Amino acid sequence: MKALIADDHAVMRRGIRQILEEPPLSFHVDEASSASETMKAVRDNTYEIVLLDITFPDGSGLDILTHIRTRKPHTRVLLFSMHP
């Protein structure tokens, strides 16, 4: 299975990647550190799941979610945030 971790914090991406790559999960994991990288990755690939931060310096995770729902409706998305 293929996953995309989209977060502007490298520590978060690294920790989530470590969990997803361990058996029994063994995902193939791509990473994106900005809204623009996330949009390009989603446009150019097919993911079973996108783990998506809600806030990026260059855009909104909610806008990315709308993009994914419109263009790749079967992709599962898990939003996460540090905001209450």
C-alpha positions in Angstrom: 0.0 0.0 0.0 1.1 3.5 -0.7 0.8 6.5 1.7 1.6 10.2 1.6 2.7 12.0 4.7 2.1 15.8 4.2 3.4 17.9 7.1 5.8 20.9 7.2 7.6 19.4 10.2 10.3 16.9 9.4 10.2 15.3 12.9 6.4 14.5 12.4 7.0 13.1 9.0 9.9 10.9 10.2 8.0 9.5 13.2 4.9 8.7 11.1 7.1 7.2 8.4 8.8 4.9 10.9 5.4 3.6 12.1 4.0 3.0 8.6 7.0 1.3 7.3 7.2 -1.3 10.1 5.6 -4.7 9.6 2.8 -5.7 9.5 1.9 -2.3 7.8 4.9 -2.0 5.5 3.5 0.9 3.5 5.5 2.5 0.7 5.7 6.1 2.0 6.1 9.4 0.2 6.6 12.7 1.9 5.6 16.3 1.2 6.7 19.3 3.3 4.5 22.0 1.7 1.0 22.5 0.3 2.5 22.8 -3.2 4.5 19.5 -2.8 1.4 17.8 -1.5 -0.8 18.9 -4.4 1.9 17.7 -6.9 2.3 14.4 -5.2 -1.5 13.8 -5.1 -1.8 14.8 -8.8 1.1 12.6 -9.9 0.4 9.5 -7.7 -2.3 7.2 -6.4 -2.3 6.8 -2.6 -4.5 4.6 -0.4 -4.1 7.1 2.4 -2.9 10.7 2.8 -1.9 11.8 6.3 -2.5 15.5 6.0 -1.5 18.4 8.3 -4.1 21.2 8.3 -1.7 24.1 8.2 1.2 24.8 5.9 3.2 28.0 5.4 2.1 28.1 1.8 -1.5 26.9 2.0 -4.3 25.2 3.8 -4.7 21.5 4.3 -8.5 22.0 4.0 -8.0 23.3 0.4 -5.8 20.2 -0.3 -8.6 18.0 1.1 -11.1 19.6 -1.3 -8.7 19.0 -4.1 -8.3 15.3 -3.1 -12.0 14.8 -2.7 -12.7 16.2 -6.1 -9.9 14.5 -8.1 -9.2 11.3 -6.2 -12.4 10.5 -4.3 -11.4 7.0 -3.3 -8.2 8.2 -1.4 -8.6 8.1 2.3 -7.4 11.2 4.2 -6.5 11.5 7.8 -6.3 15.2 8.9 -4.2 16.1 11.9 -3.3 19.4 13.6 -1.7 21.0 16.6 -4.6 23.4 16.7 -7.4 22.8 19.3 
